[in-house]
């Protein structure tokens, strides 16, 4: 799908507004024109009716001459045969203004009559009352026509022209206003787009302009900056992690290369079996590092698997039962301590904690499982030398190995505790090192499952 540029959006909004405005203002103009036309005609017809009625009231035997006014000067008296009996001066010699002859039941009718001689005329036709007709013409029906020429504003369609011009001007103003408002609204989006195009994976420190306020555009800018900050942090972590992995693998691979080159250079002096065993040992260490790196990356990036209820006490008992070598491990487990989680990942977490505790313990390792404040709590305590307060967070960083850890386990990768922390975070829990009278005390807290 092609990406719409701000200018394209601006043009589309303006065109849409212009079309809708033109339709709306045209309808409004037509409505105003119709209303004004009807109002003007109604006022005119009231005047023509008044003049025609006054003329009928003034008729006397032998005197039926019309009495025109400045507003209504077109008057005619017409008999039942359509012959003009009396007419005002402007209609001298003219045929009847209208062929309409109102009935007795509907004596007054208003019409608009158009002709080539007089143009359009607003005419009121009135049937002379029967008593007046009997008095003047022996009962023969007569009709009075009173009219006035249609106002220029109506006759020459000035109203329509004014309405059309007004609709066009209003549409132009609405389109211009939309163009300006949308342009000002989209200006921050244009700035965001331009800044975004400048940001590359090699430089994620830049941020998009953030307009003031709390509207959608400001929220978009804030969300974009938050995403950029998270992406920068993730990329920095990835670079640091890649550097650490490279450093950890460089030493064993370099040693393996040196051993193999030495065996090739001095075949008579090197024991092939010993060389192969050393190479296999180095290869196993590289494989262990790679496996732990893959597990660490999988926990960080993989889509979380659906969690299921896990009996944390049962997992601890199973892991303790497998520790038949090394320093003894004693467990104290409360019943029905359950959490929602991934059994495989939680088993790996407990296994790493126990291996680490046995490695550093002097005589024993103690494990407890219980509940507190809606959380499941697992503590793993050894009676070794412990961990200095300033190193208690550092040990959870990938490939971080303290001096004592290197001495006790030279082949370790330094990823075990980092994996434990990642698993705890993935289960919405915490893994910390807390104070202990002797040795190190690891405390795992996970949200507990409410018991029915």
N, C-alpha and C positions, 0 to 999 in steps of 0.2 A: 504494500500500500504506500503510495507516495506521501511524503511528509509535507504537511501544509506549513508554509512559511507565514510569519506574522502578517506580512503584506497581503498574502492571499486571503487569510482569515479576515483581515480588515476590509478588503474589497468585497468579499462575500457578504459580510454583515451589512456593509453600506448598500449593496445592491438589493439585498433582501429588505432592508428598511425602506429604501426608495420605492420598491414595488408595493409593499404593504401600505406605505404612507400615501402613495398615489391612489390606490384603491380606496383607502379610508377617506382621504380628503375629497376625492371625486364623489363618493357617496354623500359626504356631508354637504358638498356644494350643490349636488342635485336636490338634496332635501331642503336646503335653504332656498334654492331657486323656486322649488315647488311651493314652499310655504309662503314666500314673498309674493309669488304670482297669485296664489289663492287669496292672500290677504288684500292685495291691491284690487283684485277683481271684486271681492266682497264689499270693500268700501265704495268702489265705483257703482256697483249695482244698488247699494243702498241709496245713493244720490239719484240715480236714474229712476228708481222706484218712487222716490219722493217727488221728483219733478213731474213724472207721469201722473201720479195720484193728485197732485195739486192742479194739474191741467184739467183732469176729469172733473174735479170738484168745482172748477171755475166755468165749466161749459154751461151756456144758456141757449135757449132757442134763438137762432139767428146769429149767435156769436160763439163759434168754436175755434177761434184763432189760438194758436199755441203761445205759450209764454216761456221761451227758452231762457236759460241762465248761462253764465260764462263757462260753467263746467259741463253742462248738458245742453247742447245747442242743436242736436239732431232730433227733431220731433215730427211725428207723422200721425195722422188720423186716417185709418183705412177701413173701408166697409167690408161686408162679408164677401163681396166679389173680388176683393184684392185691389180695389181702386183707391187711390190716394185722394182723400177729401180735403184735408188740410195738411200743411207742411211748413216747417220753419224755412227761413231763407236759404240756408246751405243745402237744403234738400229739394229746392224748387225744381220741378220737372223730373225728379228721380223716382224710380220704382220703389216699392215698399222695402224698408230695411231688412225685413224678414218675411218669410212665407209662413211662419209659425202663427197659428191662430189658436190661442189658449181656449180651453173648454170652460164650461160653467163651473165644473168641479175644481179646476185648477186654473184660476183666473190670472195668475202672475207667473211669468216664466222669464228666466235670465238666460241669454245666449250670447255667444261670440260669433258675429257674422263677418265674413271677409269677402270683399269684392274688389274688382280692379279700379272702380271709381272712387270709393271711399276708404279702401284699405280694410283693416280689421276694426270692427266697431263692437263695443260692449253695449248690448241692447236689452232693454227690459220690455217685454210684451205684456200688455194688460188688457183684458177683455172689459169693455165698458159695462158697468152693472146694468141688469135688465131694466130697472126702473128708469135709469137715465136714458137708455136706448129707446124705451117706449115714449118718453117725454120728447125726445129730440127727433127720432127717426121712425116712430111708429113701431118700435120693437125690433127693427132690423139690427142684428149684431154689428158692432163696430169695435175696432181695436186701436189702442194707442201704443205707439212705439217711441220710446225715449232712449237715446243712445249718445255715446261719446266715443271719440276715436281712442283706440287702445294707446296707453302711455308709451312713449318711445322706448322706455326701458324694457317694456314687454314686447312691443312690436318689432323692434330691431334686435332682439335677443341680447341686449346689453347684460342682463342678469347672467345668462349662460357664459358670456365672455368673461365677466368679472369672476364668476364661480370657477371657471376653468383656469384663469390666470392665478386666482388665489390658491387653487389646488396645486398648481405647478410650483408656485413660490413656496408654499408650505412644504411640499415634497422636497424641493431643493434644500430648504433650511433643515429639514429632518435628516436628509442624507448627509449634509455637511456636519451637522451636530454629531451624527453617528460616526462619521469618519474621524472627527476630532476626538470624541470620547473613547472609541475603540482603539484609536492610535495611542492615546495616553495610557489606556489600560494595558495594551500589549507591549508598551515600551519596556517595562521590566522583563517581560518574557523574552524580548529580543536580546536584552542585555544578558539574561541567563543563558540563552542559546549561544551567543557569541563567546561567553566565558567558558561554557561547557565544551565548545569545540577546541578551546585552547588547552584544556586539561588532558594530559596523557598519562599513561601508566608509569612513565618515568618521573613525573612530577604531579603528585596528587595533593600537594600542599595548598593549591589554590582553592578558592571558594567562590561560588556564584554570588552576584550582588543580591542582597536581601532587603527588599523594600520595607518600609515601616508599616505598621498595622497588623491586623489579624485576618485579612481577607484570604481568599483561596490562593492568590499568587504569592503572598507573603508566606503562607503555610507551605506552598510548593518549594519556595526557595529554602526555607528552614529544613524541610525534609531532604532536599537535595544536598544541602551542606552536611546534614547528619549522615546521609549515606556516603558522601565523600569522605567524611572523617572515619567512618567505619571501614570503608574500603582502603583508606590509607593505612589504618592500623592493621588490617588483615594483610595487606601487601608487605608492610614492614615486618610483620611476624613471619610471613612466608619467606621473605629474603633472609631473615635471621635464622629461621629453621633450616633453610637450604644450606646456609653457611655452616651451621652446626653439624648437619648430616655429612656435608663434604669433609669437614674437619675430622669427624669421628671415623669416617671410612678411609680417610687418607692414610692414617698411621698403619692399620692392619694390612691394607693393600700394598703399601710401600714395603712393609716388612716381608710380605709374601713374595713380592717381586724380587726383593734382594735375596731371599732364600733360594728361589728358583734360579736366578742368574748365577748365584754361587755354585749351585749344584751343576749347572751346565759348564761353568768355567773350570771347576775342579772335580770332575767326575770320579777320579780315583780316590780323592780324599773325603768325599761326602758319603754318608750312609743313606742310600735311597729310601730305606724304610723310615728312618728318622725324619728325613726331609718331607716325605709324604705325610707322615703323621702330624708334623708341625704345620704343613700347608692345610691339612684337613681341619686342624684346630683353628687356624686363622680364618678359614672359610666358614666354619661354623659360627665364629664370632660375627663375621660380616653378615651372615644369613640372619643371625639373631637380631642384629641392629636393624637390618632391612625389614624383618617381620614386625618389630616393634614400631618402626617408623610408619609402616603401612597401617598398623592398628591405630596409631595415634592420628594419622590423617583421616582414617575411616570414621573414627569417633567424631572428629571435628567437622567433617564435610558431608557425611552420609545422611540421607533422610532418616530420621529416628524411626525405629521399628515400633509397632504398637506395644505399649507396656501391658503387663499382666500382673496379677497379684503374686507376690513372691514372699515366701516364709523366710525372713532374714535369719531367724534363729537356726532353721534347718540348714541353710547354706553354710553358716559358720560352723555348725557341728560337722558337716561333711568335710569342710576344708581342714578343720583341726584334726579329724581322723586320719587324713592323708599325711600329716606331719609326723612320720614315725622316725625320722632321722633328725639329727641336729638337736638344738636346745628344745626341751619339753615345752609344749604349749598347753595351757589350761584354759578352759572356757566356762563361763557362767552365763547361761542364756535364760531370759524370761520367756514364758510361753506366749504364743500368738502375737508375735511382733512381725507385722506384715507391711510391705510397701508395694507400690506399683513400679515395676521396672523391667529391665531386660535381664533375665537370669544369667545369661552367658557373660554379659559385661560386669554384672555385680560379682559373679564368681571370680572373674579375673581381677577385679579390684581387691577383694578379700585375699586372694592368693598372693598378690604383690605385696600387700601390707604385711602378711605373715612371713613371707620370704625375707622382706626387709628387716622385720623385727628379729627373726632368728639369726640373721647375719650379724646384727649388732648387739644381741643380748649376751649377758655373761652367764646366767644360770637358768633363766626362765622367761617365758612370754605369757602374758595374761590377756584374755579376750573377754569382753562383756558385751551383752546385747540386752537392751532395755528400751523403755519408752519414757518420754518426758515432753509435756506441752504439745501433744499432737505430733511428735516426731519420734522416729526410730533412731536410737543412738547406739553406735558400735564403737567401742574403744579397744585399741591394740596398744599394749604397754610392754616395753622391755626393760631390763635392768642393766642396760649398757651405759655408755658414757653420756648419752643424750645428745641433743642438738642445741647449739647456742641460739639465743633469741634472734640474733641478727641473720641467722641462716634458715630460720623456720619457713620462710616463704620462698627462699632461693632454691630449696631442694625440690620444689614442685615445678621448676623450670626445666624444659627439655635439655637433656645432656648435661645437667648440672650434677657434678659428683664431688662431694667433699673429700678431704684428704683421707679421712678414716675409711670412707667407702671405697676409694681406690685401693687402699691397702688390703681391705678384707675381700674385695671382689674385683680383681684387676680386669676381668673380662666383661664387667657390666657395661651397659649402654647409657645409663643415666636417664632412661625413659620410663622406668617403672612407676615412680611416684607421679610423674607428669600425666601418665595414663590414668592413674587413680583419680587425680584431680579432675581430669576431663570427664570421666565417668560420673563422678559426683555432680559436676555441673550439669551434665546431660540429664540427670535424674532430679534436677531442681533442688539439690542438696548442697552440703558443704563438707569439705575435708580440711581440717586444721590440725596443727601441732600445738597442744596445750601444755601448761606447766605440769610437771610430775616430780615427786620427791627424788626419784632416781630414774635415769634412762629417758627414753622418748615416749611420749603418749600421743598417738594419732587418734583423733575423734571424728567419726563419720556421722553426719546427721542427714536423714532423709525424711520426707513427708510420710507419715504413717497412714495406713488405711484404717478408716473408722470401722470398728468391730460392730456387728449387728447386736 
